[in-house]
Amino acid sequence: MKLYFHPLSGNSRRVLLVAAHLDIPLERIVVDLTTGKQREASYLGVNPNGRVPVLDDGGFVLWESRAIMVYLAEKTPGQTLLPTDAQGRADVNRWLFWCSAHMAPANTVLVQENFVKQRTGRGPPDPTEVARGEALFAQTAPVLDSHLAGRTWVTQERLTLADLSLAASFALAGPARLPLEGYANLRAWLGRVQELEAWQRTAPPMPPPTARS
């Protein structure tokens, strides 16, 4: 299987985490987002959205990171990241969808403003956008923090796709200056995920910032 990805992409990290945890070999093909490779015609033929990641499994082309996560789990006999019973799967899917609709978008604003702009030399953070991102974070993070009270993992009392999907949204928490203070349950859970071998194996190299002219 081939994976078109970028090492600093949180969406790509989700898929890499699942593959690492399940020991699924992937041929990795880097799509250089900084030079606009994702907008070239050849890549848009793979994913018309111009995003990463994309999985190519012998000609079956699949985009959307969480769909790829589910696909990899379903192809792996004996895996425990995705429950086999209907209610368990629904609960994991609930958090996958919630991550996509709420937590990831909130974090992405701050990642773009506080990290991506610096790394690509696109100027300082926009205070209006930072304020918007922090407001979205303040609406969303308490939901996850409250849910994690007294829990080790997000659901099913074990590591699931829900944990890996959500944790990938926090992969750049430090450089993106995500306001995690006051969310003790969330920070403790994230620390547990970061201790996983899969997390450590998929940690991306951090390139130096691009100098602004």
N, C-alpha and C positions, 0 to 999 in steps of 0.2 A: 504494500500500500504506500502511496505517495501522499505527503502532507505539504501543501503550500502554506507557508507560515512566515511570521516575523518574530524573532526571539523576544522582543519587548512588548509584544501584543498580549494583553490579558486574555483575549479570546483564543489566541493560539495556545496560551499557557494551559487553558482548560483541557484542551485535547491532549497536549503533551503530558499532563498530569495523569490522565486516565491511561494513556499508552504506557507510561512508565510504571504505574501501579500494577497494571495487568501484564507487563512484559510483552507488549505488542511491538514488534519492530516496524518502524516507519522510515521510508526514504524521505528525508527532509529537504525541501526545496525552498530557499529563502526568497521571499518577495520583498524587495527593498522599498518600503513605504516612503522613505525619505527622498527618494528620487522619482517617485510617482509610477513605479512599475505596476502598481495595482490598477492604474488607469489606462494602461496600454491595451491595444486591441487584442493582442494575443492572450492577455490575462482575463480580459472581460469576456472572452470566449469560454473561459473556465468558470468564472463567477461574474455574472453581469452586474452585481452590486459593487464590484471593485473593492472587496474586503477580504481579509484573511480571518480564519483559516479555510482551506478547502481540502477535502479528502478525495483521493482518486483510488478506488479499490477495483483495479482491473477494468476500468472504463465506467464504473459506477461513480459518478461525481456528486459529492455531497457537500453543500456549504451550510453555514450556521453552526456555531461551535457546540451548542448544547445538543443539537441533532446528531452531530458527530460523536459526542460523548456517549449518547444512548446507543448509537449504532455499534461502537466499539465494545461496549459492555454486552450487548445482546449477541455479539459474535464470539464471546469468550465463555466457554463452558465452565461452570463452577464459580463464576464471579459473584461477588456479594455487594458490588457498588450499586446495583439496581435490583430492587426486590422483584420476586416472581409473582407475588400475590397482587391482586388488583388494588387494594387499599394502600399497600406499601408503595407500589409504583406511583399511585396518584399523589401520595404525600411527597415523595421525592420530586415528582413533576411540578407539584405546587411551588416548591422552592426554586426549581430551575426557572419557571416562568416568572416568579417574583423577582429573582435576581435579574433576569433580562429586562423586566419592566421598571424596576425601581432602584435596586442597589447599584447595579452596574452603571446605569446612566448618571446617577448622582456622583459616583466616583470618577467617571470619565471626564466630567467637566473639570475637576481639579487636576486630574492627570494631564489633560491637555494644557491647561493654563500654567500649572506650576512645574511641570516636567517636560512635556513635549516641546513647548515653545523654547525653553532654555536649551534643550538638546539640539534643536534644529535651527537655532539662531533667528527665530521669528519674533524676537522682541520680548518685552516684559509681560507678565500676566496682566490681563484686563481686570481691573478691580471689580467691575460690574459682573463679569462672568465668574470671578472667584466668589463673590457674594452670593450669586445664584447657586453655584455648586455647593457652597457651605449650607445654604438654606435647604437645598434638596437633601443633603446628607443628614441634616438635623431632623428632617421629616422621616427619613428612612431607617437610619442606623438604630434608633431606639426600638424599632420593631424586632430587629434581629437580636439586639442585646437583651431585650426582655425575654424573648423566646429561649435564648441560650441559658437563662438562669437555671441552675441545677442540672444542666445537660452537658455531656461531654461532646456530643456531636449534634448536628442540626436535627436529624431525625433517625428513626429506627434503632436508636441506641448503638449505632456503629457508623463507621465511615461510609458515606455514600456519594453519589454524584452531586448531591446537594452541597456537601462540604467543599468539594473540589471546584464546583462552579462558582460558589460565593467567594472562596478564598482567592481565586484568580483575580477577582475584582479588587483585591487588596494587595496584589503583588507589588505594586509601586507605592504603597502607603507612605513610606518614608519620604522619598523625593517629591511625591505629589502633595505632601503636607496634609494628608487626610486627618481631620480633627477627631482622633480616636480617644482623646482624653474624656473621661467620664463614662466610658463604655467598657467596664471591667470584664464583663462576661464575653463580649466580642473579642477583646484583646487576648483573653485567656484561651478561647477557642482557636483564634488565629495562631497563637503560639503552638498549640498542639498540632495543627496542620503543618506548620513550618518545620516541625521535628520529623515529619514523615520522610522516608527515603525518596519517595517520588518527588516531593517538593524540592529537596536538595539536588536531586539529579537534573531537574528542569530549570534550575536557577539560571537566568540569562547573564551574559557578560554585560557590564555597564560601560558603554563607550563614553569617551570624554565629550563634553558639550561642543557643539559647533560654534566657532567664534563668529560674532556678528560683525559685519563690515561697517 
